[in-house]
């Protein structure tokens, strides 16, 4: 008989609905049950495409013996970390502080009021190699709860006090002696330390930063490209910053981390060569890596990076886009084995034996295997779980020119042969059982993808990107936004969930809307971004210390409100929010919101307070917050704005707009005015809305009936230009 998870929308929770464990979803009902029965809570946090979550579920949660202990001695609770990132961050912070590492599945034991007292990640069911198994841990904790409950509760209270100090910025480290440095000096020092750190840990051979496992941490590459834009691409430091980022992207693209057949990127690589990935594919990775590729194209001029961005966009539009326009969350690492027992295995959809390649490719097998490093006995050297024996994970170890020369082919002929082989394998792979699709549509992750597609429309000049981004924004506005209350909701699957959005949802969506406006100049997105910023201020702003909490104040199940202080797989909400606030100030000026933060002054004031709230972290360890440093750079700069006057659909307007995205440069706000304000067409009301916020726009008109660019920086506007070459010269 299914447990209580059967009624949930989350695919991850539903995966556990038929377990013998009497799972409850996170919420006040679960906490009330624990209090009523005076039992500790066993909290299990994961997500639907997590390989080791599947392993622990199969070994322990499907086991009748383990379930009996859980049901008898604990109140078992399941959380989808993608639905409740606020809950996940509280208990992940505890795990990281007590064990020195983190990850999923997250396994935590809590008092009935939600205070943690023991935790870890994956536990094998039985004792193994001196490591206690899950059932042993359960029995030991149940015994200690019966015999030493008072001691456990005292320790849990101390843990929560520590988490609260962490949330307040008092992490135990001593403040530097003397007066704090002025912000511009602290920023310069942080930028220098951050660049030096990534320069020193960069893997000169394989790219990336540090050793295995390697994660595609997009915020690092964002920082490097911003460094190059600040320093200038022709300077030694600017060139080195571009080289570090571009080399990393190139190596990622050549390895098995990149799906050579179907496009897109897997979650991370278990080895230093980007060869053996953890095969799940996450929407937020696709979005952020695509943005990195687009900036690499601008910085280097190399067409391979534009091709990579298109490769990601093609994958997302084909496999992660819902019929209604929103983007799905992820594809699993595991899928059914093609041959043999009907069981799941990691990477089964993606790997090939030499015999399978020969069956599909015939006479072209040798050519293909040479180019993609496929071998008769398999090409996986790093295989600690023994999952890839005799299998090949496709990777490029050579240029096509080298392969063409080896097989005595002209380069165009080699390219044609390679493309034909890839298409044959795509068709063959499509007959395999696909990995599980997590078809939740998450607001924050859609915001990231909207940003990437909007940037794609600008850099690649492709209307399909703009249409896809617009479709996703319209879906969120229609399905995940309550116009009456102004609230966003976290996710949609078979209807809107009842979980309201978190700070990251507002921040990422606002960023996406600002980018979408700048890509197509549809004013409704800028107007909605302004409204959402006001609601974010109302719900999450810390009036005392500045910055934004992850969660709302009115959730009694969250034991402490935290502020994310690490730009990891996703940038921290405060890093994104600080940039949003500065962009809003440049674009529409003084804050007209009526939220709780109105007393904190302008957008720039709140941006600076947000940056200041995390100053202890970014000044001490700037490599932890590279995305925040990008916002810090903007906070210290005078506004840089380009206003385009004319019809956005006209050829001369598009020609001017294209110049703005040809090369990597300092960030500028982009605005559009559609002709003289006294002669506006249907968009008159919207344009007046914009002019009310930036009165000087009323004076910016097309010159001689042609689309015109006004470049304003350092509080001065240059003479208007109508020729793309003149605009290019102005931008330097």
BELJOFEN-V901310 format. One line per field, one symbol per residue. burial: + if it has 24 or more other C-alpha atoms within 12 Angstrom, else -. Layout:
burial = ???
//
This chain:
burial = --+++--++++++++++++++++++++--++-++----+++++++++++++++++++++++++--++-+++++++++++++++++++++++++++------++++++++++++++++++++++++-------++++++--++--+------++--+--++-+++-++++----------------+++-++++++--++--++--+++++---++++++++++++++++++++---++++++++++++++++++++++++++++++++++++++++++++++++++++++++++++++++----+++++++++++++-++++-+++++++++++++++-----+++++++++++-+++-++--++++++++++++--+++-+----++--+++++++--+--++---------+--++--++-+++-++---++++++++++++++++++++++++++++++--+++++++++++++-+++----++++++++--+++++++++++++++++++++++++++++++++++++++++++++++--++++++++----+++++++++++++++++++++++++++++++++++++-+-+--++++++++++++++++++++-+++++++++++++++++-++++++++++---++++++++++++++++++++++++++--------+++-++-++--++-+++---+++++++-------+++++--+---+-
//
